[in-house]
């Protein structure tokens, strides 16, 4: 079994969406043990958006069905699509999958860029038409920087949970098993998450 950790390192140097809180940590030596205080956003680092994030109703991060976040998953390399991932980039490539991760030209980058790759509305509609339960991307947001939230609402409103700011630089296009677990934060709109992809090797 091969396990690929596709979670970005969460630190004070993490990529931060413009206007969001920069994570900060302070560690104290209490003699017998160390303990740390953490200050960050619910959308710091690799994180999961719950429907409540944009719909302001429906599932919060503690009630999101884990079946959306655990199971067979397809990594799709769309790095040649540029900053706008359209339905044409996905059509014919996302059949027979319930969970989808998009590897973009942002893979491996460590600084925020306003022109990061994102989904267009027609791509979001194709994903919901295919009844995909979860879509992830390695850029800062599934939606363009200059946006009105319609892509988020299209996906979340159809029960498609969103993962953002993955690190897909070390994995190739193909089918995997995914485990993506948010913190069980009561009533909140999102959470940092640990996301792993699993290759089961033939015996």
C-alpha positions as CSV (number, residue, x, y, z in Angstrom):
1,X,0.0,0.0,0.0
2,X,1.3,3.4,-1.0
3,X,0.1,6.5,1.0
4,X,0.4,9.9,-0.5
5,X,-0.1,12.8,1.8
6,X,-1.6,15.6,-0.3
7,X,-2.0,18.1,2.6
8,X,0.0,21.3,2.5
9,X,2.2,22.0,5.5
10,X,0.3,24.3,7.8
11,X,2.6,27.0,9.2
12,X,3.0,30.7,9.5
13,X,4.4,30.6,5.9
14,X,1.4,28.9,4.4
15,X,-0.3,30.3,1.3
16,X,-3.1,32.6,2.6
17,X,-6.0,33.8,0.6
18,X,-6.0,37.7,0.4
19,X,-7.7,39.1,3.5
20,X,-7.6,35.8,5.5
21,X,-5.9,35.4,8.8
22,X,-2.3,34.4,8.7
23,X,-1.8,31.3,10.9
24,X,0.3,31.8,14.0
25,X,1.5,29.3,16.6
26,X,3.1,29.8,20.0
27,X,4.6,27.0,22.0
28,X,5.2,27.0,25.7
29,X,7.5,24.7,27.7
30,X,5.6,23.7,30.8
31,X,8.5,21.7,32.2
32,X,7.2,18.2,31.9
33,X,5.6,18.9,28.5
34,X,5.2,21.3,25.6
35,X,1.8,22.8,24.6
36,X,0.9,25.2,21.8
37,X,-1.7,27.8,21.1
38,X,-3.0,28.0,17.5
39,X,-4.6,31.0,15.8
40,X,-5.9,30.4,12.3
41,X,-9.0,30.5,10.0
42,X,-11.4,27.7,9.5
43,X,-10.1,27.9,5.9
44,X,-6.4,27.9,6.6
45,X,-4.1,25.6,4.6
46,X,-5.6,22.5,3.0
47,X,-9.2,22.8,4.1
48,X,-12.8,21.6,3.5
49,X,-15.7,23.8,2.7
50,X,-19.1,22.8,4.2
51,X,-22.3,23.8,2.5
52,X,-22.9,26.4,5.3
53,X,-19.8,28.3,4.1
54,X,-21.7,29.8,1.1
55,X,-25.3,28.7,1.5
56,X,-25.4,29.8,5.2
57,X,-27.7,26.8,5.7
58,X,-27.4,23.0,5.5
59,X,-24.5,20.9,6.7
60,X,-21.8,22.5,8.8
61,X,-18.4,20.9,8.9
62,X,-19.3,18.5,11.8
63,X,-22.3,17.2,9.9
64,X,-20.9,16.8,6.4
65,X,-21.3,13.1,5.4
66,X,-18.0,11.4,5.7
67,X,-19.0,9.1,2.8
68,X,-18.4,12.2,0.5
69,X,-14.8,12.4,1.8
70,X,-13.8,8.7,2.0
71,X,-13.6,6.4,-1.0
72,X,-12.5,6.0,-4.6
73,X,-11.2,9.2,-6.1
74,X,-9.8,10.4,-9.4
75,X,-6.9,12.8,-9.7
76,X,-7.2,14.7,-13.0
77,X,-4.3,16.7,-14.4
78,X,-5.7,19.9,-15.9
79,X,-2.4,21.9,-15.6
80,X,-2.6,22.8,-19.3
81,X,-6.0,24.5,-18.8
82,X,-4.5,27.7,-17.5
83,X,-6.4,29.8,-15.1
84,X,-9.9,28.8,-16.2
85,X,-10.9,25.2,-16.0
86,X,-13.9,24.8,-18.3
87,X,-16.3,21.9,-18.9
88,X,-14.3,21.1,-22.0
89,X,-11.3,20.4,-19.8
90,X,-13.4,17.8,-17.9
91,X,-15.9,16.3,-20.3
92,X,-15.2,12.6,-21.0
93,X,-12.7,12.4,-18.2
94,X,-14.9,12.4,-15.1
95,X,-17.3,9.6,-15.8
96,X,-17.7,6.8,-13.3
97,X,-16.1,8.7,-10.4
98,X,-17.7,10.1,-7.3
99,X,-14.7,12.1,-6.0
100,X,-12.5,14.3,-8.1
101,X,-9.2,16.2,-7.4
102,X,-7.9,18.7,-9.9
103,X,-4.2,19.0,-10.3
104,X,-3.5,22.5,-11.8
105,X,-0.6,24.8,-12.8
106,X,-0.7,26.0,-9.2
107,X,0.8,22.7,-8.0
108,X,3.9,23.3,-5.9
109,X,3.5,27.1,-5.7
110,X,4.0,28.7,-2.3
111,X,2.7,32.2,-2.9
112,X,-0.8,33.5,-3.5
113,X,-1.6,34.7,-7.0
114,X,-4.9,36.4,-8.0
115,X,-4.9,34.5,-11.3
116,X,-4.9,31.1,-9.7
117,X,-6.6,28.2,-11.6
118,X,-10.3,27.9,-10.9
119,X,-13.5,26.3,-12.2
120,X,-15.9,28.1,-14.6
121,X,-19.6,27.8,-14.0
122,X,-20.1,25.4,-16.9
123,X,-17.5,23.1,-15.3
124,X,-19.2,23.3,-12.0
125,X,-22.5,22.4,-13.6
126,X,-20.9,19.4,-15.4
127,X,-19.6,18.2,-12.0
128,X,-23.0,18.4,-10.4
129,X,-24.7,16.8,-13.4
130,X,-22.3,13.9,-12.9
131,X,-23.4,13.7,-9.2
132,X,-19.8,14.0,-8.0
133,X,-19.8,14.0,-4.2
134,X,-16.6,15.9,-3.6
135,X,-14.3,18.1,-5.7
136,X,-10.8,19.3,-4.6
137,X,-8.3,21.6,-6.1
138,X,-4.7,22.5,-5.4
139,X,-5.2,26.2,-5.8
140,X,-6.4,28.7,-3.1
141,X,-10.1,28.4,-4.1
142,X,-12.3,26.4,-6.4
143,X,-13.7,29.8,-7.7
144,X,-12.0,32.7,-9.4
145,X,-10.6,35.6,-7.3
146,X,-13.1,38.0,-8.8
147,X,-16.2,36.0,-8.2
148,X,-19.8,36.2,-6.8
149,X,-19.9,32.8,-5.1
150,X,-22.0,31.1,-7.8
151,X,-19.5,28.3,-8.4
152,X,-19.4,27.5,-4.7
153,X,-23.2,27.6,-4.4
154,X,-23.7,25.4,-7.5
155,X,-21.4,22.7,-6.0
156,X,-22.3,23.0,-2.3
157,X,-26.0,23.3,-3.2
158,X,-25.9,19.9,-4.9
159,X,-24.1,18.2,-2.0
160,X,-20.7,18.3,-3.6
161,X,-18.2,19.1,-0.8
162,X,-15.2,21.2,-1.7
163,X,-11.5,20.7,-0.7
164,X,-9.1,23.6,-1.5
165,X,-5.4,24.2,-1.4
166,X,-4.3,20.6,-1.8
167,X,-0.7,19.6,-2.6
168,X,-0.9,17.4,-5.7
169,X,2.6,18.0,-6.9
170,X,3.7,14.5,-5.9
171,X,0.9,12.5,-7.5
172,X,0.1,11.6,-11.1
173,X,-3.3,11.5,-12.8
174,X,-5.1,8.3,-12.0
175,X,-7.5,6.6,-9.6
176,X,-6.9,6.3,-5.9
177,X,-8.7,5.9,-2.6
178,X,-9.0,9.1,-0.7
179,X,-9.4,9.9,3.0
180,X,-10.1,13.6,3.8
181,X,-11.0,14.3,7.4
182,X,-11.9,17.8,8.8
183,X,-11.8,18.6,12.4
184,X,-15.2,18.0,14.0
185,X,-15.8,21.7,14.8
186,X,-19.4,22.2,16.0
187,X,-21.5,24.4,13.7
188,X,-18.6,25.9,11.7
189,X,-18.4,26.6,7.9
190,X,-15.2,24.7,7.2
191,X,-12.0,23.2,8.7
192,X,-8.4,22.5,8.0
193,X,-8.0,18.9,7.0
194,X,-5.6,16.0,6.5
195,X,-6.0,14.5,3.1
196,X,-4.3,11.3,1.9
197,X,-4.5,9.2,-1.3
198,X,-3.9,5.5,-1.2
199,X,-2.6,3.2,-3.9
200,X,-3.3,-0.5,-3.1
201,X,-0.5,-2.5,-4.6
202,X,-1.3,-5.9,-6.2
203,X,0.0,-8.8,-4.2
